[in-house]
Amino acid sequence: GYGKFLHGEAISLGLIGANKISSQKSNLSDSENEIIIKALKKFNLPTQLDNSFSTQSLIDIMKSDKKFKNGKIRFVILNKLGEAELSENVSEDDISMAIEALRP
């Protein structure tokens, strides 16, 4: 687990954050993003992040993950549902924006 979250719960929140980045960097529509959020809610997975973790502490945790390579965090970016690509073109500011968007 990740402290307060189980692994699957952390993945749920990470998926929503990555979708927020996808909306900014690609063509993922708000309606496609909402389909994903509704599916996560159906399985009682978290879709919002409380303030118990600072944005910087979450970024630091991400930097210790296997997706962090050559000084960059790799993200799966959705162009649309069913069409994804791996990207290293995600800045720390992009990640901060996505984390903040998860907060109520």
C-alpha positions, 0 to 999 in steps of 0.5 A: 500500500501507499500509507493511507491508500491500498494499491488499487486505490492509488491506481484509481487516483493515478488514473484520474490524474493521468486522464486530466493530463491527457485532457490537457495534452491530447484529445481525451474529451470530458465525456470520455473522462467522465465514463472512466470516473463513473466506472471507478465509482461503480467499484467504490474506488476513490475519485478524489484526494483529500489534503492528507498528502501534499502535492510535493510529497505525492510527486516525490513518491512518484519519482520512486516508482518504476515509471520514473526513468532518466529524470522523467516520469512516464505517463500513459496518455489517452488520446481517446478511449482505447487509444493510449501512448506512453509519454515522457512529455509531462512536466512537474507542473502538469503533474501538480495541476493533475493532483490539485484537480483531484482535490474536492 
